Amino acid sequence: MNLDYNIVIGGKAGQGLQTISDALSKLFLRGGYEVFTSQDYMSRVRGGHNYFMIRISELPLGAQQPKIDLLISLDQETIDIHWPDLKPEAFIFYDGESIHPAREDKRLKSIPWDRVASAIGGNTIYANTVAVGACCGLLNFDLSLMAGLLQEAFAKKDPKIVETNLKCATAGYDLAKNLKSKVMIKPGKTSGKMYITGSEAIGLGAIASGLKFYSGYPMTPSTGILNFLAGKADDFGMVIEQAEDEIAAINLVAGASYAGVRAMTATSGGGFCLMTEGVSLIGCIETPVVLVLGQRPGPSTGLPTRTEQGDLEFALSAGQGEFPRFIFAPRTPEDAFYLTQKAFDLADKYQVLAMIMSDQHLADSGWTLPKFDTGKIQIKRYLLSQQELADLREYRRYDLSETGVSPRTIPGASRHLVIADSDEHDSKGHITEDLSWREEIVKKRLAKYKYMKEEISLPLPYGDSAAKTVLIGWGSTYGAMKEAVDILNAKNRKVVMLHFNELWPLPAEYLERELSQYDNIVAVENNATAQFMRIVSSQTGILPTHKILRFNGQPFYPQLIVDLYEKEVHEYGDH
């Protein structure tokens, strides 16, 4: 039987939850297991209820699951909130000297980590290490791997810290090793995989694609990209600028791209509101820019630290006027790495904005994945060569063409003048109010769409190819939907999934043909109005028969999709 074990660490912000989560995730990864982690945290520096979920398996994972095998509780509230999700055979670790549950239950196991940490290390700061050791003791997981982690983290700073942490971990291990857990997790041969979040994968994809300038303003959940790139700036010769606001950020990026370097910014919904004038400027001057939109629940500030897929229609229509753009939505960090490269390539090729739709769930969750193949990434800039520039008698930056793409060079690359202006301009870039030309240049920009459509990959099908019911989703819902399809087909529900990671331009002709064969079309989205399906309907005239939606700030998990399918679709039969 395949292992599927779920650990939740809960407490207040500032109690060190992430320390425990990171240590356990790395231990299980190095032990040869697949790991998927997610987090739920409140918008405050201290206090409030926060928790991390660590799912462990021998098979690849792409989603969380709600039922808990082990709850590591750093406060009373964690026990109360997560009690309904505990499995009958679960364990709850807590410090009985500071937490006093109002109930009695054989699943409650007191581990006095504060006292042990103080006795061994002279400071309760080591309590988290005691908790990690106790978890390993419960699961009979060899602590030798932890010694390696501690050596890497602290040996250069102070070897005594390594020794103290190991003593605390061993003490926690001994306190829990005799508990009668039915699950034993034995370290095996390491898989050679890495543990990575969505934000880190986007950052890596940008670096591999030749990123040289990044400007952004911190805003959850996009800040992880800024932090990651800032830490790599010196290694890869990048300029990373924390701008004074999002307006400055996008205009700095537009200027850097005009000057000739690959440039990117990232933000969330509220910041993207401020960027929309800059988005329109990019459309007008036809300058390639990559923009990551990390979605979270709105309107306004909404739920700043939770997840949602609520900004898609906004992204599609943002910026005054009509101009083309690409929109991508990665399924996993691996997908994010390669899609980021595609975004840079196509932004350059068509001289447009390429948007990457992330969200808190993708940005902050951690996956175990094979190492990315940077050999697959090719950098092509689509700029005029020095010979082409030398042969040109006259350079027209916005010259009309069948594809809508005009010849591009950068200022100072040759004797030719390169002009950009936010007003409507003629073929050389000079301001004009010639109304007949206005129609021609708008047609030129929109002509790109015909060729941009050919660059879009079709959605990924998964499930029963003979099914008459199709589930349609996009972006970060992929892992939960894939697992739900497996569960439903095991119950003989006969369903297939069409999952999109390249959203715009939409392959409307393909969808008209593909969707006509299904009796039930089920939209599965992390928003209240099935935004992607509304876009599909506007382009094809095809309406969904059912909707499975979640918009409480949390991501889907597989069993929830299954339960809602049984209620909304199967129970009532065909539409």
N, C-alpha and C positions, 0 to 999 in steps of 0.2 A: 504494500500500500504506500502511495506517495506521501511523503511528509508535507504537511501544510500547517505551519505553526505561526501564531500571531501574538506578538508582544506589544503591549501599550505602556508607555511611560508617561505619566501625567503629573501635573503640579502647577505651580505658579511661575510666571516669567521671572527669570533670575535665579531659579533653583538648580540650574544645571541639567535640564532635561536633554538638551542637545548633546552634551558631553556623554551621557549614558547611551543615547541613540547612536551617535557616531562610533563609539567604541564597540558596541555590540554588532553593528552593521559590518564593520571592518573585520571583526573576529569571525563572523559566520561566512563572510566572503572568502577570507583566507582559509577557512575550513572546507572550502569547496562547494558551498551552497549558493543558491540563487537568493537574492535579497531584493525586496521592494520596500521602500520607506516613504511615508507621507507624514505631513504634520498639519496640525490645526492650532493656530495661535491667535491670541487677541491683540488688538492694537493698543498695546501699552508696554512700558518698559519693565514694570514690575507688577506682580499681582495678576488677577484674572486666571481663568482655567486654560491651560495649554496642554497639548499632548502630541506625542510622536507614536506612529505605528510602524512596527517592523514585521514584515511578513517573510517567512523563511520557507524555502521549498527546495526539492531536488530538480524541479522543472522550471523553465523560464517563467517569470512573473511580469505582469504589466498593470496590476491594479491592487487596491487594498481590499480587505474583507473585514466585516464588522465584528464577527464573533471573536472573543478574546481567550487565549490560552494562558497568558501570564500578564497580570497587571502589576506594574511597579508604581506604587502610589506614594508621592511625596507630600500629599496633603489629604485631608478628609474629603474634600470636595471631589477629588478624583474617584474615590471609592463610590460615592453617592451617584455621580453622573454615569459611570461606566458599569455599574452593577447589573443593569438589565442585559448588557451584551456579554456577560461572562458565560463561558461554557460550564456545564455541570461539573466537569473535571478540572476546571481552571484553578490557578493559584493567584493569590493577591499578596504581594510583598509590601510591607509597610513597617515603619518604625513605631512599634507599640509604646515606646517611651514618650513620644510626642503626639501620636495620633491615637484616638480612642474611639473606634467604630461603635455606633449605637446598636449594632446587631452582632449576633454570634453566628459563625459559619465556619465549617471545617476548612473552607478554602482560604481563610485569612491566616497568614503566616507572618508573625512579627520577626523582623530582622533589625536589631538595634544598630543601624549603620552609623548614626551620629556618635554613639558611645564608643563603638569599635574604632572609628576614625580618630577620635580624640585620644584614645588610649594608645594607638599605634603611631599615629602621625602627629599628635599634638594639636590637631586642627580638624574641624568638621568638614573642611574643604575636600577631604578624602572620602567622604560618605558616598559619593557617586561611584568611586572605585569599589567600595564594599558591595554596593548594589549590583555592579557588573559581575563581580566575583560570585555573588549569590545566584545570579541568573545562570552562570556557567555551572555552578554546583548542582542546581536543580536539574539541568539537562545533561549532566555528566560530560561537559564539554571541556576538553583539556586546556588548562591555563597557559600552557607553553607558548601558544600563539600570542597571548596577551603580553608576555614578556617582550616579544619582538616589537609589538606596537609601542610599548612604553619606551623601549630603547630608541626607537626612531623619533619619538616625540620629545624626550627629555634628556637623553644621554649627553648631548652637547651642552645643555644648560647646567645640569647638576645631576651626577649619577646617583646621589642620595635620594632624589625625587623618584627615580626609577625603583630603587630598593623599597622605599616607603609604600609606593603604590602597589608593588607586588605583594608586600606583606598584607596590605589592606584587602586586596583582591583575594588572597589565599584565605584570609579570615572569613570573608563573605562566602567563599566557596565551601569552607568547612561547615558553616552554619546551615547551609541548604542542601548539602550533598546527600543527606539521609532522608530527605522528603521523598515520598513515594510517587514520583512522576511517572506516568505511563510512556512519556516521550523521552528518548535519549538521542542526543545529536552528537554524533561522533565525527571529528574532523577527518576529512579524507584528502585525496589528491586535489591540490588547488586547481581551479579552472583556468587561471590566467586571465580572468575577466577583470574589468575595472568597475568601480562604483562611481556614478556620475549623476548630476542633476541636469535638468533641462537647461537652466541658465548657463551652467558651465559648458554644456555641449554647444549652445549657440555661440558662446565666446570662443571656444576652440575652432568652430567652423569659420568664424570671422577671421581668426588669426591665420588659419590654413588658406583662406581665400585672399590673403594679402592686405588685410585691414591695416591702415596706417594712422587713421584719425577717428577717435570716438569722442562724442560729447553728449552728456546727459545730465539730468538732475535726479537725485535719488527719489524714487517713488515705488513702493511695493506694488507688484512683485518684480519689477524690472531691475531693482538695485543690484541683484546678484550678478548681473552681467557687467555692470559698472565696476563692482568690487573685483570680480574675476579678472577683467582686462587690466585694471589698474595694477594688479599684482604681477602681470606678465609684460607690462609696458617696456621695461628696460631690456628684457630678454629678446623681444621681437621688434624693437625699434619703433614703437607706436607712441603717438601723443594721445593721452587720455585727459580730457578736460571736463571737470565738474562745473557746468555752467551755472550762472546765477538763477536761471529758470528755464523752463522748457522752450520758451520762445527763442531765447538765445541759443539753446542747444541745437535746434533744428536748423537755424540760420547759419551757425558755425559749420555744421555738417554740410549744408548746401555749398557754402563758400569753399570748404576743403575739397569737395568733389569737383567744383568748377576749376579749382587750382590743379587738379590732376590726380589726387590720391583716392584710394578706396576709403569710404567714410560711412559711419553707421551711428545711429542713435537708438535709444530704447526708452520707453515710458509706459505709463498705464493710462486708464481712461481719462482722468482729470487732466493729466499732463498732455495727452493727445488733443484734448479740446484746445489748449493753448497753441499747439503746434499746427493747427489746421491752416492758418494763413501761410506758414512755411511750406506745408504740403502743396498748397496751390502754387506757390512760387516755384517749387521744384517741377510741377507740371508745366508751368509756363516757359521756364528756361531750359527745359528738357535735360536736366542734369541727373545722373544716376545716383540714387541714395537708397540705402537699406534701413528700414525702420522696424523695430520690434515693438509690438503692442502687447504688453502683458496684461491680460484682462482680469478684472476683479468686479464684484457686484457694485453696480450703481443703482440709481442716479447719484450724482454728486459724489461725495466721499464714500457713500455706501458702506460696505463692509471692507475696509482697507486691506485686511489680511486673509480674506477668503477667496474662493474661486468662482468663476462663471464664464460663460461664452456669450456675453451680452453685448459685445461691441462690433460685431461683424458688419451689420448694416451701416453703422457709423463709419467704419473703416472704408467701406465701399463708396460712400458718398461724401466723405470729408474733403473739404476744400472747395472754394467757390469756382464755378465754371465746370467745363467738361474736358477731361483729359484721362489718358489711360494709366493703369497701374496693375501690378501683380499682387495677389494675396495668397500667401502660403500658411499652412497650419500644421506644424509637426505633430506626429503621433507619439513619438518617443524621443529620448535624447539622441539616439542613433539617427533617427530620421531628421532631427533638428540640425545635427552636424552637417549632413549632406544637403539638406534644403537650404541652409544658410549659404552654402557655396553656390547653389543654383540661383538664389536670390541675387547675390553679387554679380554672377555672370549675366543674368538676364537684364538686370538693371543697367549694366554697362552696354549690353548689346542693343537694347531698345531705348536707352537714355530716358528711363522712367523711374518712378518710385516703386520699390519692391518691399512689400510689408510682410512681416512674419507674425502671425497671431499666436502668441503664447498665452498662458494663464497661470494663476498661482499653483494649480495642481501640477502642471508640467514643469514650471520653473523650479519649484522647491522639492518635488519628490525625487527620490534617488533610485536608480536602477543598477543592476549588475548587467553589464553588456560587454561583448567582445571589443577589443581595441579597434578604433576607427582606422580605416585604410586611407592615409593621406595621399597615397599614390593615385587614388581615383580623382583627386582634385586637380583640375587644370585651370590655370589663370590666363585668361585672354582679355585684353583691355579694349579691343575694338577702336583704337585710336588710329588716326592717319599716320603712316610711317613718315620718316624724314624724307624719303625719296618722293612720296606722294605729295608732301607739302612743298617740296622744291619744284615739282612739276606744275603745281597749281598757279595759274595766272592770277586768279582772284579767289579768295576764300569766302564762301557764304555759309555761315554757321547753320542757318535754318533753310537751306536749299530744299526745294520740293523734291520728293522721290516717291516711287511707287509703294515702297514699304513704310513710308512715313519717317524713316530714320535718316537723319542728315549727317554729313561728314563732321567728325568731332576731333578737335585738337585742344590743347591747353595753352593758356597764356604763356608767352615766352618760349614756346617750343619752336617757333619759326618767325619769319618776318611778318607773318600775317596777323592782323588784329583780331582778337577774340572778344566779342561783345555779348553781354547778357543784361537783360532789363526786365523788370516786373510788368512794365506796360507792354501792350501788344507791339510786336516789332516786325520789321521786314526780314528778308532772307539773310541780310548781313547782321541783324541784331539791333538796328536803329529803331527808335520809337516811330510808330506810324499810326495814322488814323484812316488809312485807306480801307474803306469798308469792303470792297471786293476782295482785297488781299486778306482781310480778316477771315472771310469764309474759307479761303484757300488754306490758310495755316491751321485753322481748326480741323478741316478735313485731313490735313497732313498728319496732325497729331493723332487723330482718331483712326487713321488708316493703319496704325501699328497693331490695332487689335486683331486684325485678320491674321497676322503672322504670329502674334503673341499666343493666340489660341492653339497654334500648332506646337507650342513648347510645353503645354500643360499635360502632365501625366494623368491617365484615367484613374478612377477610384479603384481601391483594392477590394476584390470580392473575397469573401470567406464564408464557408458554411456549405449547406446543401445546394448544389448547383441546380437541382430539379425543384427547388422550393418555389412556392407561389406567394410567399411572404418575405419581404425585404426590409431590413433595418438600415436606415440611412443615418450616418453620423460623420463627424469631422473632428480633426484635431486631437486633443488629449483624451477623448472618450474611447480611444481605440482599445486599450488594454481591457477595460471593463466590458466593452461590447464583445470583443473576441471571446472572452471567457464565458460571457452570458450565452453567446451563440452555441458554444460547446455544450453548455448545460441544457439548453432548450432542445438541441438536436438529440442529446442523450435521452430526453423525455419524448422523443418522436414528434416534436413540434414542426420540424421541417422548415427551417428558416435559413436565410442567407443574409450576409451583411455587405453593404457597399460603403466603404469608408474612404473619405476624402482627406487628402493633405495638401492638394493644390486647388484652391477654391475659385480663383478669378484670374483670367477670363474663364467663365463656366463652359464646359463642353456640352452645350445645350442639345446639339443634334444627337450626340451619343446618348444622352439621358432620355430624350424622347423615344428612341428605339428601345433602350434597355428597360425603362420603367413600364413600358406598355405591356410587358409579359407578366406582371405581378398583379395578384388580386388584392393584396394588402401592402400598402406602403407606409412604414412606421418611422416617423422622425424621432431620433433619440438625440436630445440636445440639452446642454447645461444652461438653459435660459427659459424664459417664460412664454415665448411666442414662436419657437421653432424658426429662428431667423434664417438659417441656411436653407431650410425647406421652403421658406417664403421666397427666397431668391430663386431657387429652382423652379418654383411655381410661376414666378413672374417671367421667367425665360422660356418655359416649356408649356405652361398651362396645366401641368399635372399637379394635382392636389394630394396631400397625404390622407390616408384613410384613418390613421391613428397617430397619436403623439405620446411619447414617453419623455417627460421633461422634469428637470430638477433645477431649482433656483433658490435654494436656501443657503447658498454659500459653500456647500460641500460638493465634492465630486461624486460621480456615480461609483458604485461598486457592483460587481457582477450580479449578486443575488437580488439586489434591488431592481435591476433591469428585468431579471427573470420574473420577479413577483409582479411588477407593473405590467409586464407583457401578459402574464396569466390573467390579470384582472382586466386590462384594457382591450386586449386583442383576443386571446384564446377563449375566454369566458363568454364573450359575446359573438364569437364566430366571425365570418367575413363581413366586411363593411357593406 
